[in-house]
């Protein structure tokens, strides 16, 4: 299991969808998350340390795996986990963004 801690390994304040908005979901996906999923069998993303993840960041980072990187939803369900120990609604939002991307790409 390979672990990525967003706040420690990427940015203390991840924000936005695209690079012109800051430390964004697209950059996180392209530089951290997608390469890890290509290299390791299982990847866990720790979201602790920041409580204001926006929908656009999470959609681009996680939903973008399906829309932009070619990953399959069923494969991600087996190989990708994520957690936020204090704000469980962030986990729910990631699940919703993955599901929306799956439906959009069917």
C-alpha positions in Angstrom: 0.0 0.0 0.0 1.4 3.3 -1.1 0.2 6.3 0.9 -0.1 9.9 -0.2 -0.7 12.6 2.4 -2.1 15.5 0.5 -1.0 18.2 3.0 2.5 16.8 3.6 3.2 15.5 0.0 1.4 18.1 -2.1 0.1 21.3 -0.5 -1.0 22.7 2.8 -3.9 24.5 1.0 -5.0 22.5 -2.0 -7.5 24.5 -4.0 -9.3 24.7 -7.3 -9.5 22.6 -10.4 -6.8 24.1 -12.7 -3.2 25.4 -12.2 -4.2 29.0 -12.6 -6.2 28.6 -9.3 -3.3 27.4 -7.2 -2.3 24.0 -5.9 -5.1 22.4 -7.8 -6.8 19.0 -8.3 -5.4 18.7 -11.9 -1.8 19.0 -10.7 -2.4 16.7 -7.7 -3.8 14.1 -10.1 -1.2 14.4 -12.7 1.9 14.7 -10.4 0.9 12.5 -7.5 -2.2 10.4 -7.7 -2.2 9.0 -11.2 1.5 8.1 -11.2 1.1 6.3 -7.9 -1.8 4.3 -9.2 0.3 3.3 -12.3 3.2 2.2 -10.1 1.5 0.6 -7.0 -1.2 -2.0 -6.6 -3.0 -0.1 -3.9 -2.9 3.6 -3.0 -4.3 5.3 0.0 -4.8 9.1 0.1 -4.8 10.8 3.5 -6.8 14.1 3.5 -6.2 15.0 7.1 -4.7 18.4 8.0 -7.0 20.5 5.8 -10.8 20.7 6.2 -11.8 22.9 3.2 -11.4 20.7 0.2 -13.6 22.2 -2.5 -15.7 20.1 -4.9 -13.7 21.3 -7.9 -10.4 20.1 -6.4 -11.8 16.7 -5.5 -13.7 16.3 -8.8 -10.6 17.1 -10.8 -8.2 15.0 -8.6 -10.4 11.9 -8.2 -13.1 12.1 -10.9 -10.4 13.1 -13.4 -8.8 9.7 -12.9 -11.7 8.3 -14.9 -12.4 11.2 -17.3 -8.8 12.2 -18.1 -6.4 9.3 -17.1 -8.3 6.3 -18.4 -8.8 4.5 -15.1 -11.9 2.3 -14.7 -14.2 2.8 -11.8 -14.2 -0.9 -10.9 -10.4 -0.9 -10.8 -10.3 2.2 -8.6 -12.8 0.7 -6.2 -10.3 -2.2 -5.6 -7.1 -0.2 -5.6 -7.8 3.3 -4.3 -8.8 4.3 -0.7 -9.0 7.7 0.9 -9.7 9.0 4.4 -10.3 12.2 6.4 -10.5 11.4 10.1 -12.4 14.5 11.0 -14.6 15.5 8.0 -16.2 12.3 6.7 -18.3 14.4 4.2 -15.1 14.8 2.2 -14.9 11.0 1.7 -18.5 11.1 0.6 -17.9 13.9 -1.9 -15.0 11.9 -3.4 -17.2 8.9 -3.8 -19.9 11.1 -5.5 -17.3 12.6 -7.9 -16.0 9.1 -8.8 -19.5 7.9 -9.4 -20.4 11.0 -11.5 -17.3 10.5 -13.6 -18.2 6.8 -14.1 -21.6 7.7 -15.3 -20.3 10.4 -17.6 -17.8 8.0 -19.3 -20.2 5.0 -19.8 
